Amino acid sequence: MIIKIVNELRSGNYVETRRLQDFIIRVRSVLKAGSLSGDYGYAMSLVGVDIDKPRPPYEDPDERRRNS
């Protein structure tokens, strides 16, 4: 994602650069809000990487965090 945003910036595509930056900010805020294990696992699943369920005491993010 970071490489893509840099390439878009270098190409002068500022609208796409801003869209990507907004997405990165959202992902980072979600990951900071909850448990590392569960939230990172959920983020990985969004890009097609299944790292299985988190082990206790960690848990998957609740619906509010998944939709933020």
VEXMI-195198 format. One record per residue: chain; residue in three letters; z, y negated, x negated of N, C-alpha, C in turn. Coordinates in pm, whole numbers. Layout:
<sites>
SITE; mol; type; n_pz; n_py; n_px; ca_pz; ca_py; ca_px; c_pz; c_py; c_px
SITE; A; ALA; Z; Y; X; Z; Y; X; Z; Y; X $
...
</sites>
This chain:
<sites>
SITE; mol; type; n_pz; n_py; n_px; ca_pz; ca_py; ca_px; c_pz; c_py; c_px
SITE; A; MET; 0; 119; -83; 0; 0; 0; 0; -125; -87 $
SITE; A; ILE; 76; -124; -195; 83; -241; -282; -52; -264; -352 $
SITE; A; ILE; -114; -157; -395; -246; -170; -458; -346; -227; -359 $
SITE; A; LYS; -339; -179; -234; -431; -228; -132; -411; -377; -106 $
SITE; A; ILE; -287; -421; -98; -262; -562; -70; -310; -649; -186 $
SITE; A; VAL; -291; -602; -309; -339; -678; -425; -492; -686; -423 $
SITE; A; ASN; -558; -575; -392; -705; -576; -385; -756; -671; -277 $
SITE; A; GLU; -690; -670; -162; -730; -762; -54; -711; -907; -96 $
SITE; A; LEU; -602; -935; -163; -575; -1070; -211; -681; -1115; -310 $
SITE; A; ARG; -712; -1028; -406; -814; -1061; -505; -952; -1081; -443 $
SITE; A; SER; -978; -1010; -332; -1107; -1024; -263; -1112; -1148; -175 $
SITE; A; GLY; -999; -1216; -162; -996; -1337; -79; -979; -1309; 68 $
SITE; A; ASN; -946; -1186; 103; -927; -1150; 244; -781; -1179; 282 $
SITE; A; TYR; -752; -1304; 307; -615; -1348; 329; -558; -1303; 463 $
SITE; A; VAL; -643; -1285; 563; -595; -1237; 693; -542; -1093; 678 $
SITE; A; GLU; -618; -1007; 612; -575; -870; 590; -456; -864; 495 $
SITE; A; THR; -455; -951; 395; -342; -957; 303; -214; -988; 381 $
SITE; A; ARG; -220; -1083; 470; -103; -1121; 550; -60; -1008; 643 $
SITE; A; ARG; -156; -940; 704; -125; -828; 793; -52; -718; 716 $
SITE; A; LEU; -103; -686; 598; -39; -584; 515; 101; -628; 471 $
SITE; A; GLN; 115; -753; 435; 247; -803; 393; 347; -795; 508 $
SITE; A; ASP; 304; -831; 627; 392; -821; 744; 434; -677; 768 $
SITE; A; PHE; 341; -583; 751; 372; -441; 767; 474; -396; 661 $
SITE; A; ILE; 454; -435; 538; 546; -398; 430; 685; -453; 458 $
SITE; A; ILE; 693; -576; 505; 822; -636; 537; 892; -557; 648 $
SITE; A; ARG; 818; -516; 751; 876; -437; 860; 928; -304; 808 $
SITE; A; VAL; 849; -236; 727; 891; -106; 674; 1017; -122; 590 $
SITE; A; ARG; 1019; -221; 504; 1136; -241; 418; 1260; -274; 500 $
SITE; A; SER; 1246; -352; 605; 1363; -387; 686; 1416; -265; 760 $
SITE; A; VAL; 1327; -179; 807; 1372; -56; 874; 1443; 35; 774 $
SITE; A; LEU; 1387; 49; 655; 1447; 137; 556; 1584; 86; 509 $
SITE; A; LYS; 1601; -45; 507; 1730; -102; 466; 1834; -89; 576 $
SITE; A; ALA; 1790; -78; 702; 1883; -81; 815; 1961; 48; 834 $
SITE; A; GLY; 1905; 159; 794; 1970; 286; 827; 1999; 371; 706 $
SITE; A; SER; 2021; 497; 735; 2050; 591; 628; 1922; 615; 547 $
SITE; A; LEU; 1937; 617; 419; 1819; 633; 333; 1742; 760; 363 $
SITE; A; SER; 1808; 870; 367; 1741; 998; 381; 1659; 1007; 510 $
SITE; A; GLY; 1722; 981; 623; 1653; 993; 750; 1542; 892; 767 $
SITE; A; ASP; 1566; 769; 731; 1465; 664; 750; 1347; 680; 655 $
SITE; A; TYR; 1374; 717; 532; 1263; 739; 439; 1180; 859; 483 $
SITE; A; GLY; 1245; 962; 533; 1172; 1078; 584; 1083; 1040; 701 $
SITE; A; TYR; 1136; 957; 790; 1055; 911; 903; 937; 827; 854 $
SITE; A; ALA; 960; 738; 760; 852; 656; 706; 744; 744; 643 $
SITE; A; MET; 785; 847; 571; 688; 938; 509; 606; 1010; 616 $
SITE; A; SER; 668; 1047; 727; 595; 1117; 833; 488; 1027; 894 $
SITE; A; LEU; 510; 896; 894; 411; 803; 950; 282; 801; 868 $
SITE; A; VAL; 292; 837; 742; 171; 840; 658; 125; 983; 633 $
SITE; A; GLY; 178; 1078; 712; 130; 1215; 707; 197; 1306; 606 $
SITE; A; VAL; 311; 1265; 552; 382; 1348; 454; 509; 1400; 520 $
SITE; A; ASP; 518; 1531; 540; 635; 1591; 602; 733; 1635; 495 $
SITE; A; ILE; 850; 1573; 491; 951; 1611; 393; 1070; 1678; 461 $
SITE; A; ASP; 1049; 1726; 583; 1149; 1801; 659; 1258; 1708; 710 $
SITE; A; LYS; 1354; 1765; 777; 1464; 1688; 838; 1568; 1654; 732 $
SITE; A; PRO; 1638; 1541; 750; 1746; 1507; 656; 1864; 1602; 674 $
SITE; A; ARG; 1935; 1622; 567; 2055; 1707; 571; 2177; 1623; 607 $
SITE; A; PRO; 2273; 1685; 675; 2396; 1613; 707; 2461; 1560; 580 $
SITE; A; PRO; 2519; 1444; 585; 2556; 1366; 703; 2446; 1270; 748 $
SITE; A; TYR; 2330; 1276; 688; 2220; 1187; 727; 2152; 1240; 852 $
SITE; A; GLU; 2085; 1151; 922; 2015; 1191; 1044; 1887; 1111; 1059 $
SITE; A; ASP; 1800; 1160; 1148; 1676; 1087; 1177; 1711; 953; 1240 $
SITE; A; PRO; 1625; 852; 1221; 1652; 722; 1284; 1643; 733; 1436 $
SITE; A; ASP; 1726; 655; 1505; 1719; 657; 1650; 1595; 580; 1696 $
SITE; A; GLU; 1570; 585; 1826; 1448; 524; 1880; 1440; 374; 1854 $
SITE; A; ARG; 1554; 305; 1861; 1556; 161; 1835; 1505; 131; 1694 $
SITE; A; ARG; 1552; 206; 1594; 1508; 184; 1456; 1364; 226; 1436 $
SITE; A; ARG; 1320; 335; 1504; 1181; 378; 1489; 1084; 275; 1546 $
SITE; A; ASN; 1125; 203; 1647; 1037; 106; 1712; 1050; -35; 1658 $
SITE; A; SER; 1136; -57; 1560; 1153; -194; 1509; 1052; -228; 1403 $
</sites>
